[in-house]
Structures are given as C-alpha cells and as structure tokens.
C-alpha cells in the first residue's frame, strides 16, 4: 500500500509547483492601485529603471519601483512612481487607446518568450488605458482590445498603479512542465518631460525590441474561458434609401471566444459587425495605389498578430493578410459583402505554434478566405510558413499565396530576417481565361548594432511583375526592386540648458527599379528625430530623388520619364506646460513631384491646437492648407494632366470622459479642393511626356464626415453605443465657367470647403448594444 504524501516525501520535481500553490501572495493581490507589501510578498522586485527616452541608459532621475508576480488569476504588475513636486503631473482622462503626453506606465509581455509577438498594456495616471499587439520587433497595433484589471492611486509623493493580466488573454505555448518562460519589459513615462525609464534598458526605437525582453520563469498557470458576445444594431436613415425600401434597418450577430487551456484558443463570429461606430479618416487619393485602413472588428483583431507577416517596401502597410478584404465591396459591384461566418484557431504543440483562419461571405458571389500558419523556433533561428487561399466565384478566380520566413540572431548585435513569397492565381474567365499566373518575391533585412549609438541596416526587396497578393493581402505595388542602406546614430548627453535630451540621426541611400530593369529613382535622405525636454519632440527630413520613371501613374499605359524630385518635412509637438490648458502640434511639408521644376511642388501646412477645459473635457482643431504648384494626374489611357490646386482640410472634435464608464466624442472632418488644369501631356513610346493641346477638365471636390458618439461601458468589452452620423461627397469637373456635372464654376478651395458643410448624402442615427457573457 502506497504511503500518503507529506512535505518530506514529496518528489523534488513537484516542489516548485507546490510552493507556487501554497504561497499566500499568489492568491492575494487586490487590484486597487495601492501597493500593499503583504500582497506582493514573493514578487520579483525591480528598481533598476534606466532612461531609454533619451536613450542614455543612465539611472532614472525619478525613482520607480515595480513588482512582478505570477498568480493563478493572472500576471500581476505593480508600480510605485515617485515624482518631484516641481515636475507637473498629467491626469488627463482619455478614451481607450488614445495616446498623448501623459504620465503612464507600460507593461510589455511576450507570453511565449520567443520574440515573435507580444502585448502592450498601458495605464495612465488619469485611469485611462490602452492596449496593443506587438509584432515584427516593434510594430504596434492598437486595434485589439483585451479584458484586464487595472487601478491607480495618487498621494503627495507620487502615484501607484496595479495591473492584472489574466492567463486567458492570449494563447501560450505549452512545454509540458510546471514552469514557463515569458518575455517581459516595463517602463514609466513622465508626460511633462517626455522621460521614459525602462527595465530592462531597451527601446522600441531600436532595431530589436521584442526579442530583447527580459526572460522570466514563472509557474505554468492556465485558465479556461468561454465568452460569447452577441450584438444588435439598429439604424434609422433620415434620408430614404430606395434600394432598401425602408428607413430602418436591424442587424444582429455574435462573437465567440473559447480557451479551454493555455495551449489552444478558438475565436468565431457570425455576421460580424463592420465597425459601424468607428469611422475612417477622410482621404483624398487620386493615385495608383489604394489607401490602407485599420480594422476594428473584434474577431479580426483577436490574436491576429500571429498572422501578421509584413512583406514589401518598408515604412508601408504591406502585409500578406489584410482583414479589411473580408467584407469589402463585393466582386459583382453590389456594395459591401456580408460576412456570414469566420473562425480562427491559435495554439501550440510542443515548440510548434500554429494558426488557422477561415471566413466566408454570404450569397452566391461571396468570397471564401483561408489561411494556415506555423512557426518553430530554435536557439538562434526561427522559421515560419503560411499558406493563404481566396476563392472568388463571381470572377472564376482562385488565388493562392505561399510564404516562408526565417530569422537569425547569431548574437546581440546582429539580426537577419528574410521572407520568400510565391503567388499562384488561377483564372477561368475574363481576359485571363484559363491562365495560371505565377510569380514570386523575396526580402531581407540585416540590422547591425555597432555600439556607441551607431547602427546600420541593409534592406532589399524583390517583387515579381506578376506577383499578386491583394486578393487577401495589401501590397502597394508589384514589379519592383528596392535596396536601401541606412546608417543611424543616436546622440544623448546634451547639457541641461539644451532644449533637447536626445537626437536620432539617419543617413540613407536607396535605389529603385522595376522587374524589367526600368530605372525608377535613386534617392539620398537625411532625417533627425529630436526628443525635447518640454515633453514634446520634433522630426525633420530632407530627401532628393534622381531623374527616373513613374511606371504606375498611367495604370499600365506606359512608364513616364520624370525629373528629379525634392522632399522636405518638419514636424513639432509640444504638450501642456504647467498649468497651461493648451497643447500644440503641427507640420510643414514640401515635395516637388510633378513635371515642373523644383519650385513648383506641393506645399502643406498643418496646425493642430488642443484645449483642455479640465482633465475630462478637451477639444482639438486641426487645419491643413495645401497648394499644388504642378500636380500630375492620370486622365485615362496615356493622357496626363498637370494641375494647380488648393486644398483645405479640417480635422476637429472633442472628447468628454463623463465618468469611469461613459464618454461622449464629437468628430468633424471637411475637405474642400479646387484644381485648375495647366497642361495636357501624352506619354511617348520612350516614356517622354509630350505637351499636347487637348482639353482636360478642371475639377473640384468637397467631402464631409461628422459624428457624435456616446459610449457607455456596461461591463468589460460590453458597450452601448449611440451615434449620429452625417456625411457626403461631391466631385465635379468641367470647363471653368461653363457649368459641370453639378454646375461647376471653379469658385476656389475656400468656397468648396464652406459648401462641404451642406453635404447630406447620408444621415443616420445608430444604436448598438453588445454584451459579453463569460461562462
């Protein structure tokens, strides 16, 4: 008969688990914003916070302490932030995910400890929160919202913060043992000075951030969760919609989230909400590439970072999966497609991570989207692969994409990332009848930290001329070869009398050609980012481009030889100072991009003052004035037109955080644009633009977007929204003074802007209720 277990007979392998289970502090953290020493017994105590903004890594001048404790309920973090009386505190209450120069603390955590993806949890002194996903070392996305506990408290010496991140918030790779290794980083930001103190002393402005988190071993806790979030939306149209035959419309759907253990997570949705309470920014885009918009639908943001493979030119939104394709305008032109259902799986098996994504649109013309991704990490290497497929029955088109990525970090200074992509598109109708269109692309990025604030980066990308990723992904262009060398130097240690605490310089050389050897442009650029002691910052850039070709503007009707180009930009932000209620930001831009000389470019001035009535109510008003001296636009075929144009853009609004659960937001955007034709051009066979005496019309544009939105938080991730939305757009063209589509008379940008407020193409009252039930 087996003897009963006692503490003295317990196998050594069970002692760490037993110690974690019996430790009283592991069950006793109450998230109230007050650091109780008894609650945090057994926690890792951190005091070595160092400056990373400026990136001097000197000891933080304002003492900061933190505690990290793994409990059965979640990962608990406590901060104690001392602050000298002469340094003002910023207590501004903000809506979720709103940034700004605020006193705040950050938790960054990589639950798998492999440097592939992480989460950022932000808590500011005013009690506001933000959360984001982190991919590709330092790519943050605030589209995702998580359910986590938080609280702050304040006293004469400083302020304290506590967070509790439940284990069910993300899938975590299992290792079969009693412990797991996570990556973690903490920092504290002082809004009035802009100082950031971090542990460990790493910065997201460096080439490696996520993979440099501190590795922490904790008990392998696991939580299960089943959450169902049904929603109902009611819309009343003030303007009758003849196609629907009714002024009222109702819609329902639901999101489901199931995590039975730490190694597996399922998300599903039926008839997902397309973010009716969120509005995209107004954009004027007459170019050959589309505009990227983020996705706020809860299902499509949940653990999407695992599928977030960036590919193509740097500093763009290029990626292999662009979730806004799901539910985008239908292939038959009947309007936005309805998403019938979608499902997503994330999990792990040993050291292998996997993800599966599937979505289906309703109706016979609806598209089907599929993606499968897997990753496996070794000591210095990491491998990943993904396959995506889109079936488009209306177009008789099937698009498959295959991807393989590799990362190699042989030491702390060197990092190499590479990706290879291939597309296979099969068409059975239209101009590509019976064709298989296949092509490939590849990219590599080499980062080398030389020490002493110096860093080098070499980036190269090849995109085949028939590489097609936009059935599911977002790629600004194919048929492209690009190489860029960047040398960076960070300078700190400025005198106290200097307005700057740090400057980050970059010098870059680049070359661009298409896949047929056509020279697009060579470029040289220098930019400098400054961190200022007033808590703000500035950024300046100057770039020059050689003579070359624009092979996109004519949409396949020939490349255009273009002259040398010049680009200059300056941006400055200044937060509130002391008792001031004002905050200011602005920018200036000049770009010579047309066929004219360097003195006939595009000039833009943007100014955005903000006024804080108190810590809960604020208003902002951004105004941009733009003048195009020589704006080159496509007019069909190989015909181009040069225009002199003026544009006015207003971006304004206000936020009133009524209480801990309520907020009222007002947002107003308006655009007025007037363009006068200067010269028509035909593109010759050799690419040279030839001036021709052909009529091209003047044109004007006005646009309006207005929203009043009230939000009440019923429970975590459960909301009542009431929104009034009004908008409209009018494009008009014709010979000036002759009357155009809507009586075009070329009254100037100012008149177009003022008339924008009369637009009323749509006017709606929307009510949305969603409630998350946890089982």
Residue pairs with C-beta under 8 A, 6 or more apart in sequence:
3 9
10 18
13 178
14 178
16 178
16 179
16 219
17 178
17 219
20 26
20 70
20 178
20 219
23 41
23 42
24 41
25 38
25 39
25 40
25 41
25 42
25 43
25 69
25 71
26 42
26 69
26 70
26 71
26 72
27 71
27 72
27 73
28 38
28 39
29 39
29 40
29 69
29 71
29 73
29 76
29 78
29 162
29 164
30 36
30 39
31 76
31 149
31 150
31 151
31 162
31 163
31 164
32 151
32 153
32 162
33 151
33 152
33 153
33 160
33 161
33 162
34 153
34 160
34 162
35 67
35 78
35 80
35 160
35 162
40 67
40 69
40 78
42 69
43 67
43 68
43 69
43 76
43 78
44 67
44 68
44 69
44 216
45 65
45 66
45 67
46 65
46 66
46 67
46 68
46 186
46 199
47 63
47 64
47 65
47 66
48 59
48 199
49 59
49 60
49 64
49 66
49 186
49 187
49 188
49 197
49 198
49 199
50 57
50 58
50 59
50 60
50 197
50 198
50 199
50 201
51 57
51 58
51 59
51 60
51 61
51 195
51 196
51 197
51 198
51 201
52 187
52 196
52 197
52 198
52 201
52 202
52 203
53 189
53 194
53 195
53 196
53 203
53 501
53 502
53 531
54 195
54 492
54 494
54 501
54 502
54 531
55 203
55 205
55 206
55 453
55 490
55 492
55 502
56 492
56 493
56 502
57 201
60 188
60 195
60 197
61 195
62 81
62 82
62 83
62 84
62 87
62 188
62 190
62 195
62 197
63 82
64 79
64 80
64 81
64 82
64 188
64 197
65 79
65 80
66 77
66 78
66 79
66 80
66 186
66 199
67 76
67 77
67 78
68 75
68 76
68 77
68 184
68 186
68 216
69 75
69 76
69 77
69 78
70 76
70 218
70 219
70 221
71 164
71 221
72 221
73 164
73 166
73 223
74 148
74 149
74 164
74 165
74 166
74 167
74 169
74 221
74 223
75 109
75 164
75 165
75 167
75 182
75 218
76 162
76 163
76 164
76 165
77 107
77 162
77 163
77 164
77 165
77 186
78 160
78 161
78 162
78 163
79 105
79 160
79 161
79 162
79 186
79 188
80 158
80 160
81 103
81 105
81 158
81 159
81 160
81 161
81 188
82 157
82 158
83 89
83 103
83 157
83 158
83 159
83 190
87 190
87 192
87 193
88 192
88 577
88 578
88 579
89 103
89 125
89 154
89 159
89 191
89 192
90 101
90 102
90 103
90 124
90 125
90 126
90 191
90 192
90 575
90 576
91 103
91 125
91 126
91 154
91 615
92 100
92 102
92 124
92 126
92 128
92 612
92 615
92 618
93 126
93 127
93 128
93 615
93 616
93 657
94 100
94 102
94 124
94 126
94 128
94 655
94 657
95 128
95 655
95 657
95 663
95 665
95 711
96 128
96 129
96 130
96 145
97 130
97 131
97 132
97 142
97 145
98 128
98 130
98 655
99 130
100 191
100 575
100 583
101 191
101 192
101 194
101 535
101 536
101 573
101 575
101 576
101 583
102 124
102 125
102 126
102 128
102 189
102 191
103 124
103 125
103 159
103 189
103 190
103 191
103 192
104 122
104 123
104 124
104 125
104 188
104 189
104 191
105 122
105 123
105 124
105 161
105 186
105 187
105 188
105 189
106 120
106 121
106 122
106 185
106 186
106 187
106 188
106 189
107 120
107 121
107 122
107 163
107 165
107 184
107 185
107 186
108 118
108 119
108 120
108 121
108 134
108 184
108 185
108 186
108 187
108 210
108 213
109 118
109 119
109 121
109 165
109 182
109 183
109 184
109 185
109 213
110 116
110 117
110 118
110 119
110 134
110 182
110 183
110 184
110 210
110 213
111 118
111 119
111 170
111 171
111 172
111 173
111 182
112 172
112 173
112 182
112 183
112 348
112 353
113 180
113 181
113 182
113 183
113 213
113 215
114 173
114 183
114 375
114 377
114 382
115 137
115 183
115 210
115 211
115 212
115 213
115 377
115 382
116 135
116 210
116 306
116 353
116 375
116 377
116 382
116 384
117 133
117 134
117 135
117 210
117 305
117 306
117 308
118 133
118 134
118 135
118 183
118 210
118 213
119 131
119 132
119 133
119 134
119 146
119 165
119 169
119 170
120 130
120 131
120 132
120 133
120 134
120 140
121 129
121 130
121 131
121 146
121 148
121 150
121 163
121 165
122 129
122 130
122 131
122 132
123 129
123 150
123 152
123 161
123 163
124 152
125 152
125 154
125 159
126 152
126 615
127 150
127 151
127 152
127 660
128 657
129 150
130 142
131 142
131 144
131 145
131 146
131 148
132 140
132 141
132 142
132 144
133 140
133 141
133 143
133 144
133 301
133 304
133 305
133 308
134 140
134 209
134 210
134 305
135 141
135 210
135 305
135 308
135 310
136 308
136 310
137 207
137 208
137 209
137 210
137 211
138 204
138 205
138 206
138 209
138 210
139 308
139 310
140 204
141 294
141 301
141 305
141 308
143 294
143 295
143 296
143 301
143 304
144 301
144 302
144 304
144 305
145 298
145 301
145 717
146 165
146 169
147 166
147 169
147 716
147 717
147 772
148 163
148 164
148 165
148 166
148 169
149 162
149 163
149 164
150 161
150 162
150 163
150 164
151 161
151 162
152 159
152 160
152 161
152 162
153 159
153 160
154 160
166 223
166 225
167 221
167 222
167 223
167 262
168 223
168 224
168 225
168 259
170 265
170 303
171 259
171 262
171 263
171 264
171 265
171 303
171 346
171 347
171 348
172 180
172 222
172 262
172 263
172 348
173 180
173 263
173 348
173 351
173 353
174 180
174 220
174 261
174 262
174 263
174 348
174 350
175 220
175 350
175 351
176 350
177 220
178 219
178 220
179 217
179 218
179 219
179 220
180 217
180 218
180 219
180 220
181 215
181 216
181 217
181 218
182 215
182 216
182 218
183 210
183 211
183 213
183 214
183 215
183 216
184 213
184 214
184 216
185 198
185 199
185 200
185 202
185 212
185 213
185 214
186 198
186 199
187 196
187 197
187 198
187 199
188 196
188 197
188 198
189 195
189 196
190 196
190 535
191 535
191 575
192 534
192 535
192 575
192 576
192 577
192 578
193 533
193 534
193 535
194 501
194 531
194 532
194 533
194 534
194 535
194 536
194 537
194 575
195 501
196 203
199 214
200 212
200 213
200 214
202 208
202 209
202 212
202 213
203 209
205 504
206 212
206 449
206 455
207 415
207 447
207 449
207 455
207 457
208 409
208 415
208 447
208 449
211 409
211 415
220 262
221 262
222 261
222 262
223 259
223 262
224 259
224 260
224 261
225 257
225 258
225 259
225 774
226 256
226 257
226 258
226 259
226 774
226 775
227 256
227 257
227 258
227 772
227 773
227 774
227 775
228 254
228 255
228 256
228 257
228 772
228 773
228 775
229 254
229 255
229 256
229 257
229 298
229 717
229 718
229 770
229 771
229 772
229 773
230 252
230 253
230 254
230 770
230 771
230 773
231 252
231 253
231 254
231 255
231 273
231 768
231 769
231 770
231 771
232 250
232 251
232 252
232 768
232 769
232 770
233 250
233 251
233 252
233 273
233 276
233 766
233 767
233 768
234 248
234 249
234 250
234 766
234 767
234 768
235 248
235 249
235 250
235 251
235 276
235 764
235 765
235 766
235 767
236 247
236 248
236 764
236 765
236 766
237 247
237 248
237 249
237 762
237 763
237 764
238 247
238 763
238 764
238 765
239 760
239 761
239 762
239 763
240 247
241 247
251 271
251 273
252 271
253 269
253 270
253 271
253 272
253 273
254 269
254 270
254 271
255 267
255 268
255 269
255 272
255 298
255 299
256 266
256 267
256 268
256 269
257 265
257 266
257 267
257 302
258 265
258 266
258 267
258 268
259 265
259 266
263 347
263 348
263 349
264 345
264 346
264 347
264 348
265 303
265 345
265 346
265 347
266 343
266 344
266 345
267 299
267 302
267 303
267 343
267 344
267 345
267 346
268 299
268 341
268 342
268 343
268 344
269 297
269 298
269 299
269 339
269 341
269 342
269 343
270 340
270 341
271 338
271 339
271 340
271 341
272 297
272 298
272 299
272 300
272 327
272 339
272 342
273 297
273 298
273 768
273 770
274 297
274 327
274 336
274 339
275 295
275 296
275 297
276 723
276 766
276 768
277 709
277 711
277 721
277 723
277 766
277 768
278 296
279 667
279 705
279 707
279 725
280 293
281 651
281 669
282 649
282 669
282 670
282 671
282 703
282 705
283 291
284 647
284 671
284 673
284 701
284 703
285 291
286 633
286 634
287 552
287 553
288 477
288 552
288 553
288 555
288 634
289 476
289 477
289 552
290 474
290 476
292 316
292 317
292 322
292 474
293 324
295 301
295 323
295 324
297 323
298 717
299 342
299 344
300 323
300 326
300 342
302 344
303 344
303 346
303 355
304 321
304 323
304 344
306 346
306 353
306 355
306 373
306 375
307 320
307 321
307 355
307 357
307 371
307 373
307 386
308 319
308 321
309 319
309 320
309 321
309 373
309 384
309 386
309 403
309 405
309 419
310 318
310 319
311 318
311 319
311 320
311 403
311 419
311 421
311 441
311 443
311 469
311 473
311 475
312 318
312 441
312 443
312 461
312 463
312 475
312 476
313 461
313 476
313 480
313 482
314 445
314 459
314 484
316 476
317 474
318 473
318 474
318 475
318 476
319 473
319 474
320 386
320 388
320 401
320 403
320 421
320 469
320 472
320 473
321 357
321 371
321 388
321 472
321 473
322 470
322 472
322 473
322 474
325 369
325 390
325 470
325 471
325 472
325 473
326 339
326 342
326 359
326 361
326 367
326 369
327 336
327 337
327 338
327 339
327 361
328 336
328 337
329 335
329 336
329 337
330 336
330 337
330 361
330 363
330 365
330 366
330 394
331 365
331 367
331 392
331 394
331 395
332 365
332 394
334 365
337 361
337 362
337 363
337 365
337 366
337 367
338 361
338 362
338 363
338 366
339 359
339 360
339 361
339 362
340 360
340 361
340 362
340 366
341 359
341 360
342 357
342 358
342 359
342 360
342 369
343 356
343 357
343 358
343 359
344 355
344 356
344 357
344 358
345 354
345 355
345 356
345 357
346 353
346 354
346 355
347 353
347 354
347 355
348 354
351 376
351 377
352 374
352 375
352 376
353 374
353 375
353 376
354 372
354 373
354 374
354 375
355 371
355 372
355 373
355 374
356 371
356 372
357 369
357 370
357 371
357 372
358 368
358 369
358 370
358 371
359 368
359 369
360 366
360 367
360 368
360 369
361 367
361 368
364 393
364 394
365 393
365 394
366 393
367 390
367 391
367 392
367 393
368 390
368 391
369 388
369 389
369 390
369 472
370 388
370 389
370 390
371 386
371 387
371 388
371 389
371 472
372 386
372 387
373 384
373 385
373 386
373 387
374 384
374 385
374 386
375 382
375 383
375 384
375 385
376 382
376 383
376 384
377 383
380 408
380 409
380 410
381 406
381 407
381 408
382 406
382 407
382 408
383 404
383 405
383 406
384 403
384 404
384 405
384 406
385 402
385 403
385 404
385 405
386 401
386 402
386 403
387 400
387 401
387 402
387 403
388 400
388 401
388 403
388 472
388 473
389 398
389 399
389 400
389 401
389 472
390 397
390 398
390 399
390 471
390 472
391 397
391 398
392 398
392 399
392 471
395 427
395 429
395 430
396 427
396 428
396 429
396 430
397 425
397 426
397 427
397 428
397 429
397 471
398 425
398 426
399 423
399 424
399 425
399 426
399 468
399 471
399 472
400 423
400 424
400 425
400 426
401 421
401 422
401 423
401 424
401 469
401 471
401 472
401 473
402 421
402 422
402 423
402 424
403 419
403 420
403 421
403 422
404 419
404 420
405 417
405 418
405 419
405 420
406 417
406 418
406 419
407 415
407 416
407 417
407 418
408 415
408 416
408 417
409 415
409 416
412 449
413 448
413 449
413 450
413 451
414 446
414 447
414 448
414 449
415 446
415 447
415 448
416 444
416 445
416 446
416 447
417 444
417 445
418 442
418 443
418 444
418 445
419 442
419 443
419 444
420 440
420 441
420 442
421 440
421 441
421 442
421 467
421 469
422 438
422 439
422 440
422 441
423 437
423 438
423 439
423 440
423 466
423 467
423 468
423 469
424 436
424 437
424 438
425 436
425 437
425 438
425 468
425 471
426 435
426 436
426 437
427 433
427 434
427 435
427 437
428 434
437 466
437 468
438 466
439 464
439 465
439 466
439 467
439 468
439 478
440 464
440 467
441 461
441 462
441 463
441 464
441 467
441 478
442 461
442 462
443 459
443 460
443 461
443 462
444 458
444 459
444 460
445 457
445 458
445 459
446 456
446 457
446 458
446 459
447 455
447 456
447 457
448 455
448 456
448 457
449 455
450 456
453 489
453 490
453 491
453 492
454 487
454 488
454 489
455 487
455 488
455 489
455 490
456 485
456 486
456 487
456 488
457 484
457 485
457 486
457 488
458 483
458 484
458 485
458 486
459 482
459 483
459 484
459 485
459 486
460 482
460 483
460 484
461 480
461 481
461 482
461 483
462 480
462 481
462 515
463 475
463 477
463 478
463 479
463 480
463 481
463 515
464 478
464 479
464 515
465 478
465 479
465 514
465 515
465 516
466 478
466 479
467 475
467 478
467 479
468 478
469 475
469 478
477 552
478 515
479 514
479 515
479 516
479 551
480 512
480 513
480 514
480 515
480 520
481 512
481 513
481 514
481 515
482 510
482 511
482 512
483 510
483 511
484 508
484 509
484 510
484 511
485 508
485 509
485 510
486 506
486 507
486 508
487 506
487 507
487 508
488 504
488 505
488 506
488 507
489 504
489 505
490 502
490 503
490 504
490 505
491 502
491 503
491 504
491 505
492 501
492 502
494 500
494 501
494 502
498 533
499 532
499 533
499 534
500 530
500 531
500 532
500 533
501 531
501 532
501 533
502 530
502 531
503 528
503 529
503 530
503 531
504 528
504 529
504 530
505 526
505 527
505 528
506 525
506 526
506 527
506 528
507 525
507 526
508 523
508 524
508 525
508 526
509 522
509 523
509 524
510 522
510 523
510 524
510 525
511 521
511 522
511 523
512 519
512 520
512 521
512 522
512 523
512 548
513 519
513 520
514 520
514 551
514 559
518 549
518 551
518 559
519 548
519 549
520 548
520 549
520 550
520 551
521 545
521 546
521 547
521 548
521 549
521 565
522 545
522 546
522 548
523 543
523 544
523 545
523 546
524 543
524 544
525 541
525 542
525 543
525 544
525 567
526 541
526 542
526 543
527 539
527 540
527 541
527 542
528 539
528 540
528 541
529 537
529 538
529 539
530 537
530 538
530 539
530 540
531 537
532 538
532 574
534 574
534 575
534 577
535 574
535 575
536 572
536 573
536 574
536 575
536 585
537 572
537 573
538 570
538 571
538 572
538 573
539 569
539 570
539 571
540 569
540 570
540 571
541 567
541 568
541 569
541 570
542 567
542 568
542 569
543 566
543 567
543 568
544 564
544 565
544 566
544 567
545 564
545 565
545 566
545 567
546 564
547 561
547 562
547 563
547 564
548 561
548 562
549 559
549 560
549 561
549 562
549 687
550 559
550 560
550 562
551 559
551 560
553 560
553 632
553 634
553 640
554 560
554 634
554 637
554 638
554 640
554 683
555 634
557 637
557 638
557 683
558 638
558 683
558 685
558 687
559 683
559 687
560 640
560 683
560 687
560 689
561 686
561 687
561 688
561 689
562 595
563 595
563 597
564 598
565 591
565 592
565 593
566 590
566 591
566 592
566 598
566 601
567 590
567 591
567 592
568 589
568 590
568 591
569 587
569 588
569 589
569 590
570 587
570 588
570 589
571 585
571 586
571 587
571 588
572 585
572 586
572 587
573 584
573 585
574 583
574 584
574 585
575 583
576 582
576 583
576 612
581 611
581 612
581 613
582 609
582 610
582 611
582 612
583 609
583 610
583 611
583 612
584 607
584 608
584 609
584 610
585 607
585 608
585 610
586 605
586 606
586 607
586 608
587 604
587 605
587 606
588 604
588 605
588 606
589 602
589 603
589 604
589 605
589 606
590 601
590 602
590 603
590 604
591 601
591 602
592 598
592 599
592 600
592 601
592 602
592 630
593 601
593 602
593 632
594 600
594 601
594 628
594 629
594 630
594 631
594 632
594 642
595 630
595 632
595 642
595 681
595 689
596 629
596 630
596 642
599 629
600 629
600 630
601 629
601 630
602 626
602 627
602 628
602 629
602 631
603 626
603 627
603 629
604 624
604 625
604 626
604 627
605 624
605 625
606 622
606 623
606 624
606 625
607 622
607 623
608 620
608 621
608 622
608 623
608 651
609 620
609 621
610 618
610 619
610 620
611 618
611 619
611 620
612 618
613 619
616 656
616 657
616 658
617 654
617 655
617 656
617 657
618 654
618 655
619 652
619 653
619 654
620 652
620 653
620 654
621 650
621 651
621 652
622 649
622 650
622 651
622 652
623 648
623 649
623 650
623 651
624 647
624 648
624 649
624 650
624 651
625 646
625 647
625 648
626 645
626 646
626 647
626 648
626 649
627 645
627 646
627 647
628 643
628 644
628 645
628 646
628 647
628 675
629 644
630 642
630 643
630 644
630 678
631 642
631 643
631 644
631 645
631 675
632 640
632 641
632 642
632 643
632 681
633 640
633 641
633 643
634 640
635 641
635 680
635 696
638 682
638 683
639 680
639 681
639 682
639 694
639 696
640 680
640 681
640 682
640 683
640 689
641 677
641 678
641 679
641 680
641 681
641 696
642 677
642 678
642 679
642 680
642 681
643 675
643 676
643 677
643 678
643 698
644 675
644 676
644 678
645 673
645 674
645 675
645 676
645 749
646 673
646 674
646 748
646 749
647 671
647 672
647 673
647 674
647 749
648 670
648 671
648 672
648 673
648 749
648 750
648 752
648 753
649 669
649 670
649 671
650 668
650 669
650 670
650 671
650 753
651 668
651 669
652 667
652 668
652 669
653 665
653 666
653 667
653 668
654 665
654 666
655 663
655 664
655 665
655 666
656 663
656 664
656 665
657 663
658 664
660 713
661 712
661 713
661 714
662 710
662 711
662 712
662 713
663 710
663 711
664 708
664 709
664 710
664 711
665 707
665 708
665 709
665 710
665 711
666 707
666 708
666 709
667 705
667 706
667 707
667 709
668 705
668 706
668 707
669 703
669 704
669 705
669 706
670 702
670 703
670 704
670 705
670 753
670 756
670 757
671 701
671 702
671 703
671 704
671 753
671 756
672 701
672 702
672 749
672 750
672 751
672 752
672 753
672 754
672 755
672 756
673 700
673 701
673 702
673 749
673 752
674 698
674 700
674 746
674 747
674 748
674 749
674 751
674 752
675 698
675 699
675 700
676 698
676 736
676 746
677 696
677 697
677 698
679 691
680 691
680 692
680 693
680 694
680 695
680 696
681 689
681 690
681 691
681 692
682 689
682 690
682 692
682 694
683 689
683 690
684 690
695 735
697 733
697 734
697 735
697 740
698 733
698 734
698 735
698 736
698 744
698 746
699 731
699 732
699 733
699 734
699 744
700 731
700 732
700 733
700 744
700 746
700 747
700 752
701 729
701 730
701 731
701 732
701 752
702 729
702 730
702 752
702 753
702 755
702 756
702 759
703 727
703 728
703 729
703 730
703 756
703 759
704 726
704 727
704 728
704 729
704 756
704 757
704 759
705 727
706 725
706 726
706 727
707 723
707 724
707 725
707 726
708 723
708 724
709 721
709 722
709 723
709 724
710 721
710 722
710 723
711 719
711 720
711 721
712 719
712 720
713 719
714 720
714 771
715 771
715 772
716 772
717 770
717 772
718 770
718 771
718 772
719 768
719 769
719 770
720 767
720 768
720 769
721 766
721 767
721 768
721 769
722 765
722 766
722 767
723 765
723 766
723 767
723 768
724 764
724 765
724 766
725 762
725 763
725 764
725 765
725 766
726 760
726 762
726 763
726 764
727 759
727 761
727 762
728 756
728 759
728 760
728 761
728 762
729 759
729 761
730 742
730 759
731 741
732 740
732 741
732 742
732 743
732 744
733 740
733 741
733 744
734 740
734 741
734 744
735 744
736 744
736 745
736 746
737 745
737 746
738 744
739 745
